[in-house]
């Protein structure tokens, strides 16, 4: 109870006022409800859905999005493994009011871009895991049981985008973790048409951003915040995550008052060579772009600037970086 009160005080300081509900649940059943009705409804979907889904669950408190560094220490400690997977991302802390949970404590953390969501039940008791399994397997449920992952129970579903969503349930002592996350796309799930569509939309957007506006807004990307692990910069980075196949993270950074746009893509893993080729083709299709013995450049007549495209491996993915050429290379031919 002391932990619950401390969390409520911290969330109140963040400007969140919990609502109330009539029916009380034990921590296990309450966590199960959040895992299915909140996390299951939001992972793989648009952040625009967060307020609507939250409003449908009585007694639920959802904070504004914040970086991991602003999450209260005692929450951050319990969700460290999840937060470490997405350095620089924005998160919502999720909590059920004490008027809803009659025994134990339930806390959740949802990544704002819909990549992952985790709910933890502390001091949970009863046969709630059996009730959760029955609900996930019930007729009409979108969830299907998958082979166990070690000691964890695993279920799979589909987001509206077609992306596979997984739910992993792991119970240890008096603590149960329920994690819903976007699975890596299956090999063969990215068609040549989808890869070309992706490259032909993201590459011109990156070039326009570097040359002129400094803004980046393809319609199928969702906003994320700084992720220095993806690229080094002494200026701000605006990242956007594509939720349909092929997936990508795109960063627009500023260094020495010059913009750079970086595309990192590679899911599904078997599509990496095709993604690399499509990005190069999309770049060379732009006015003023040439391949000079392997140097990919673009001379923009309107601004008098020259851009360079650098393609290189990024782990098991591919990275494409578009930036201004150095001053000595800026002369247009």
RODO-2510 file (C-alpha; in nm, 4 decimals, decimal comma):
residues 333
     n   res          X          Y          Z
     1     x     0,0000     0,0000     0,0000
     2     x     0,2872     0,2362     0,0765
     3     x     0,4239     0,1821    -0,2729
     4     x     0,0835     0,2529    -0,4296
     5     x     0,0411     0,5761    -0,2325
     6     x     0,3910     0,6919    -0,3310
     7     x     0,3172     0,6295    -0,6975
     8     x    -0,0134     0,8155    -0,6783
     9     x     0,1582     1,1155    -0,5208
    10     x     0,4246     1,1122    -0,7945
    11     x     0,1679     1,0845    -1,0731
    12     x    -0,0392     1,3631    -0,9205
    13     x     0,2704     1,5820    -0,9392
    14     x     0,2826     1,5040    -1,3115
    15     x    -0,0667     1,6460    -1,3525
    16     x    -0,2644     1,3192    -1,3564
    17     x    -0,5819     1,2779    -1,1542
    18     x    -0,7117     0,9196    -1,1278
    19     x    -1,0795     0,8470    -1,1796
    20     x    -1,2851     0,5995    -0,9788
    21     x    -1,4673     0,2758    -1,0453
    22     x    -1,7316     0,0735    -0,8613
    23     x    -1,5938    -0,2798    -0,8992
    24     x    -1,2704    -0,3849    -0,7298
    25     x    -1,0338    -0,6430    -0,8762
    26     x    -0,7357    -0,8233    -0,7334
    27     x    -0,4028    -0,7146    -0,8806
    28     x    -0,3756    -1,0140    -1,1123
    29     x    -0,7147    -0,9649    -1,2740
    30     x    -0,6614    -0,5884    -1,2937
    31     x    -0,3251    -0,6362    -1,4671
    32     x    -0,4833    -0,8857    -1,7048
    33     x    -0,7490    -0,6302    -1,7944
    34     x    -0,4869    -0,3655    -1,8669
    35     x    -0,2723    -0,6040    -2,0699
    36     x    -0,5647    -0,6968    -2,2958
    37     x    -0,7850    -0,3849    -2,3008
    38     x    -0,5128    -0,1174    -2,2874
    39     x    -0,1840    -0,2616    -2,4134
    40     x    -0,3522    -0,4995    -2,6555
    41     x    -0,5546    -0,2145    -2,8049
    42     x    -0,2591     0,0234    -2,8470
    43     x     0,0538    -0,1702    -2,9429
    44     x     0,1004    -0,1407    -3,3164
    45     x    -0,1589     0,1363    -3,3408
    46     x    -0,1481     0,5160    -3,3586
    47     x    -0,0701     0,7283    -3,0489
    48     x    -0,3879     0,9189    -3,1372
    49     x    -0,5799     0,6241    -2,9894
    50     x    -0,4296     0,6515    -2,6388
    51     x    -0,6816     0,8985    -2,4916
    52     x    -0,9811     0,7093    -2,6344
    53     x    -0,8638     0,3706    -2,5059
    54     x    -0,7703     0,5127    -2,1640
    55     x    -1,1126     0,6759    -2,1267
    56     x    -1,2808     0,3388    -2,1812
    57     x    -1,1188     0,1879    -1,8684
    58     x    -1,2607     0,3075    -1,5368
    59     x    -1,0130     0,4154    -1,2705
    60     x    -0,7198     0,4412    -1,5114
    61     x    -0,4492     0,7059    -1,4843
    62     x    -0,2242     0,7688    -1,7862
    63     x     0,0492     1,0307    -1,7638
    64     x     0,1570     1,2602    -2,0403
    65     x     0,4447     1,1191    -2,2535
    66     x     0,7872     1,1617    -2,0951
    67     x     1,1434     1,0335    -2,1390
    68     x     1,2581     0,7491    -1,9152
    69     x     1,4668     0,9932    -1,7113
    70     x     1,1485     1,1665    -1,5888
    71     x     0,9721     0,8494    -1,4778
    72     x     0,9764     0,8130    -1,0955
    73     x     1,2728     0,6054    -0,9793
    74     x     1,0680     0,3292    -0,8177
    75     x     0,8725     0,2795    -1,1413
    76     x     1,1807     0,3038    -1,3623
    77     x     1,3550     0,0345    -1,1556
    78     x     1,0809    -0,2219    -1,2154
    79     x     1,0598    -0,1476    -1,5890
    80     x     1,4329    -0,1047    -1,6558
    81     x     1,4613    -0,3883    -1,9084
    82     x     1,1755    -0,2439    -2,1147
    83     x     1,2995     0,1148    -2,0979
    84     x     1,6521     0,0113    -2,1955
    85     x     1,5197    -0,1302    -2,5241
    86     x     1,4201     0,2170    -2,6442
    87     x     1,6678     0,4819    -2,5238
    88     x     1,5283     0,8264    -2,5882
    89     x     1,1704     0,7134    -2,6560
    90     x     0,8695     0,8688    -2,4832
    91     x     0,6626     0,6703    -2,2320
    92     x     0,3343     0,6914    -2,0444
    93     x     0,3085     0,5585    -1,6886
    94     x    -0,0211     0,3745    -1,6404
    95     x    -0,1809     0,3103    -1,3020
    96     x    -0,5158     0,1839    -1,1752
    97     x    -0,6705     0,3721    -0,8865
    98     x    -0,6737     0,2051    -0,5432
    99     x    -1,0542     0,2144    -0,5684
   100     x    -1,0219    -0,0414    -0,8503
   101     x    -0,7540    -0,2724    -0,7125
   102     x    -0,8518    -0,4340    -0,3836
   103     x    -0,5374    -0,6412    -0,3275
   104     x    -0,1877    -0,5780    -0,4585
   105     x    -0,0524    -0,3083    -0,6895
   106     x    -0,0717    -0,2690    -1,0675
   107     x     0,1591    -0,0426    -1,2684
   108     x     0,2084    -0,0162    -1,6440
   109     x     0,4383     0,1624    -1,8861
   110     x     0,3381     0,2234    -2,2477
   111     x     0,5799     0,3413    -2,5159
   112     x     0,4150     0,6355    -2,6884
   113     x     0,4814     0,5189    -3,0446
   114     x     0,3011     0,1903    -2,9827
   115     x     0,6043    -0,0371    -3,0003
   116     x     0,5655    -0,1965    -2,6569
   117     x     0,3573    -0,1847    -2,3383
   118     x     0,4194    -0,3641    -2,0099
   119     x     0,1966    -0,4186    -1,7068
   120     x     0,3229    -0,5522    -1,3744
   121     x     0,1158    -0,6933    -1,0896
   122     x     0,2725    -0,6937    -0,7438
   123     x     0,1429    -0,9137    -0,4616
   124     x    -0,1118    -1,0677    -0,6975
   125     x    -0,3000    -1,3739    -0,5726
   126     x    -0,5664    -1,6100    -0,6966
   127     x    -0,6235    -1,7966    -1,0215
   128     x    -0,6043    -1,4892    -1,2444
   129     x    -0,3535    -1,6442    -1,4878
   130     x    -0,6026    -1,9167    -1,5679
   131     x    -0,8767    -1,6595    -1,6178
   132     x    -0,6472    -1,4544    -1,8438
   133     x    -0,5607    -1,7607    -2,0531
   134     x    -0,9297    -1,8467    -2,0856
   135     x    -1,0084    -1,4952    -2,2033
   136     x    -0,7261    -1,4929    -2,4605
   137     x    -0,8389    -1,8310    -2,5958
   138     x    -1,2131    -1,7530    -2,5921
   139     x    -1,4144    -1,7649    -2,9174
   140     x    -1,3889    -1,4333    -3,0985
   141     x    -1,0575    -1,3392    -2,9352
   142     x    -0,7896    -1,2147    -3,1739
   143     x    -0,5193    -1,3777    -2,9592
   144     x    -0,3783    -1,7207    -3,0333
   145     x    -0,1543    -1,9294    -2,8095
   146     x     0,2048    -1,9711    -2,9316
   147     x     0,4776    -2,2069    -2,8061
   148     x     0,6064    -2,1090    -2,4622
   149     x     0,9188    -1,8945    -2,4496
   150     x     1,1154    -2,0548    -2,1661
   151     x     0,9004    -2,0096    -1,8561
   152     x     0,6882    -1,7407    -2,0213
   153     x     0,3487    -1,7944    -2,1833
   154     x     0,3229    -1,6426    -2,5301
   155     x     0,0235    -1,5281    -2,7358
   156     x     0,0045    -1,3611    -3,0759
   157     x    -0,2392    -1,1232    -3,2444
   158     x    -0,2440    -0,8710    -3,5298
   159     x    -0,2515    -0,4912    -3,5286
   160     x    -0,4746    -0,3098    -3,7781
   161     x    -0,1628    -0,2516    -3,9923
   162     x    -0,1161    -0,6263    -4,0237
   163     x     0,1908    -0,6279    -3,7996
   164     x     0,2202    -0,9212    -3,5601
   165     x     0,1782    -0,8341    -3,1914
   166     x     0,2979    -1,0634    -2,9129
   167     x     0,1986    -1,0886    -2,5470
   168     x     0,4470    -1,2472    -2,3075
   169     x     0,3312    -1,3425    -1,9571
   170     x     0,5856    -1,4310    -1,6902
   171     x     0,4978    -1,4958    -1,3270
   172     x     0,7609    -1,5207    -1,0536
   173     x     0,6685    -1,5328    -0,6866
   174     x     0,4357    -1,2437    -0,6083
   175     x     0,5176    -1,0525    -0,9274
   176     x     0,3710    -1,1037    -1,2736
   177     x     0,4858    -0,9242    -1,5882
   178     x     0,2629    -0,8965    -1,8951
   179     x     0,4398    -0,7452    -2,1960
   180     x     0,2766    -0,6647    -2,5283
   181     x     0,5123    -0,5753    -2,8112
   182     x     0,5456    -0,5523    -3,1867
   183     x     0,7182    -0,8609    -3,3221
   184     x     0,9845    -0,8304    -3,5879
   185     x     0,8132    -0,8789    -3,9241
   186     x     0,8275    -1,2308    -4,0624
   187     x     1,0635    -1,3032    -4,3543
   188     x     0,8819    -1,2614    -4,6817
   189     x     0,6267    -1,0156    -4,5430
   190     x     0,7619    -0,7126    -4,7344
   191     x     0,6574    -0,7174    -5,0989
   192     x     0,8697    -0,5492    -5,3695
   193     x     0,5857    -0,3000    -5,4199
   194     x     0,5789    -0,2105    -5,0473
   195     x     0,9570    -0,1664    -5,0423
   196     x     0,9500     0,0637    -5,3451
   197     x     0,6585     0,2624    -5,2003
   198     x     0,8528     0,3083    -4,8767
   199     x     1,1746     0,4198    -5,0508
   200     x     0,9976     0,6505    -5,2966
   201     x     0,8225     0,8312    -5,0127
   202     x     1,0935     0,8498    -4,7481
   203     x     1,3893     0,9442    -4,9710
   204     x     1,2378     1,2600    -5,1287
   205     x     1,1086     1,3637    -4,7850
   206     x     1,4602     1,3362    -4,6393
   207     x     1,6152     1,5295    -4,9275
   208     x     1,3538     1,8062    -4,9016
   209     x     1,4117     1,8331    -4,5290
   210     x     1,7890     1,8673    -4,5623
   211     x     1,7706     2,1130    -4,8522
   212     x     1,4953     2,3399    -4,7363
   213     x     1,2383     2,2973    -4,4659
   214     x     1,4079     2,1021    -4,1891
   215     x     1,0701     1,9367    -4,1360
   216     x     0,9870     1,5718    -4,1856
   217     x     0,6307     1,4454    -4,2023
   218     x     0,5579     1,1378    -4,4142
   219     x     0,2037     1,0341    -4,3222
   220     x     0,2872     0,6822    -4,2055
   221     x     0,5476     0,7794    -3,9493
   222     x     0,4634     0,8400    -3,5846
   223     x     0,6566     1,0910    -3,3726
   224     x     0,9271     0,9777    -3,1345
   225     x     1,1825     1,1824    -2,9450
   226     x     1,5606     1,1748    -2,9163
   227     x     1,7405     0,8445    -2,9647
   228     x     2,1117     0,9188    -2,9566
   229     x     2,1922     0,5497    -2,9845
   230     x     2,0699     0,5651    -3,3426
   231     x     2,2947     0,8497    -3,4484
   232     x     2,5445     1,0870    -3,2935
   233     x     2,4600     1,4544    -3,2959
   234     x     2,5181     1,7726    -3,1014
   235     x     2,1739     1,8930    -3,1985
   236     x     1,8155     1,7715    -3,1580
   237     x     1,6925     1,4602    -3,3370
   238     x     1,3327     1,4033    -3,4386
   239     x     1,2641     1,0340    -3,4941
   240     x     0,9684     0,8722    -3,6591
   241     x     0,8770     0,5060    -3,6597
   242     x     0,7021     0,3287    -3,9468
   243     x     0,4571     0,0709    -3,8120
   244     x     0,3918    -0,1153    -4,1369
   245     x     0,6317    -0,3357    -4,3329
   246     x     0,9072    -0,2580    -4,4082
   247     x     0,9757    -0,0839    -4,0794
   248     x     1,2139     0,2060    -4,0403
   249     x     1,3401     0,4661    -3,7994
   250     x     1,4207     0,8047    -3,9488
   251     x     1,6170     1,0772    -3,7763
   252     x     1,6507     1,4425    -3,8682
   253     x     1,9415     1,6003    -3,6825
   254     x     2,1143     1,9369    -3,6710
   255     x     2,4874     1,9800    -3,6371
   256     x     2,6704     2,3085    -3,6879
   257     x     2,3465     2,4504    -3,8304
   258     x     2,3418     2,1827    -4,1006
   259     x     2,0710     1,9200    -4,1244
   260     x     2,1244     1,5489    -4,1770
   261     x     1,8558     1,2878    -4,2420
   262     x     1,9212     0,9230    -4,1595
   263     x     1,7052     0,6245    -4,2513
   264     x     1,7566     0,2951    -4,0665
   265     x     1,5587     0,0011    -4,2023
   266     x     1,5806    -0,3757    -4,2114
   267     x     1,2627    -0,5476    -4,1003
   268     x     1,1940    -0,8046    -4,2228
   269     x     1,5552    -0,9152    -4,2205
   270     x     1,5399    -1,0859    -4,5600
   271     x     1,4398    -0,7553    -4,7226
   272     x     1,7617    -0,5665    -4,6378
   273     x     1,9261    -0,6033    -4,9840
   274     x     1,6027    -0,4985    -5,1572
   275     x     1,5566    -0,2028    -4,9204
   276     x     1,9133    -0,0875    -4,9864
   277     x     1,8664    -0,1069    -5,3640
   278     x     1,5281     0,0685    -5,3471
   279     x     1,6686     0,3572    -5,1413
   280     x     1,9508     0,4068    -5,3936
   281     x     1,7070     0,3942    -5,6878
   282     x     1,4768     0,6445    -5,5173
   283     x     1,7690     0,8823    -5,4589
   284     x     1,8998     0,8576    -5,8167
   285     x     1,5488     0,9213    -5,9512
   286     x     1,5546     1,2713    -5,8010
   287     x     1,6517     1,5687    -6,0209
   288     x     2,0252     1,6366    -6,0124
   289     x     2,1213     1,3022    -5,8590
   290     x     2,4112     1,1041    -6,0059
   291     x     2,6256     0,8000    -5,9309
   292     x     2,9855     0,9018    -5,9919
   293     x     3,1945     0,5864    -5,9505
   294     x     3,0063     0,4909    -5,6380
   295     x     2,9699     0,8434    -5,4957
   296     x     2,5989     0,9158    -5,4785
   297     x     2,5346     1,2888    -5,4905
   298     x     2,2629     1,5364    -5,5753
   299     x     2,3205     1,8873    -5,7101
   300     x     2,0203     2,1053    -5,6322
   301     x     1,9952     2,3876    -5,8854
   302     x     1,7419     2,5854    -5,6793
   303     x     1,9594     2,6204    -5,3685
   304     x     2,3063     2,5702    -5,5152
   305     x     2,3719     2,2950    -5,2624
   306     x     2,5177     1,9503    -5,3075
   307     x     2,4020     1,6500    -5,1076
   308     x     2,5725     1,3174    -5,0515
   309     x     2,4037     0,9833    -4,9805
   310     x     2,5997     0,7359    -4,7686
   311     x     2,4712     0,3770    -4,7513
   312     x     2,6217     0,1426    -4,4915
   313     x     2,5321    -0,1519    -4,2680
   314     x     2,3774    -0,0807    -3,9270
   315     x     2,3926    -0,4083    -3,7384
   316     x     2,1695    -0,6431    -3,9368
   317     x     1,9905    -0,3454    -4,0940
   318     x     2,0862    -0,0826    -4,3503
   319     x     2,1522     0,2875    -4,2859
   320     x     2,1125     0,5646    -4,5439
   321     x     2,2379     0,9110    -4,4463
   322     x     2,1668     1,2234    -4,6529
   323     x     2,3650     1,5368    -4,5737
   324     x     2,5270     1,8418    -4,7245
   325     x     2,8640     1,7916    -4,8857
   326     x     3,1626     1,9670    -4,7296
   327     x     3,2202     2,3273    -4,8350
   328     x     3,5013     2,2361    -5,0746
   329     x     3,2706     1,9936    -5,2539
   330     x     2,9772     2,2320    -5,2851
   331     x     3,0594     2,3617    -5,6342
   332     x     2,7970     2,2405    -5,8798
   333     x     2,9091     2,1045    -6,2123
***
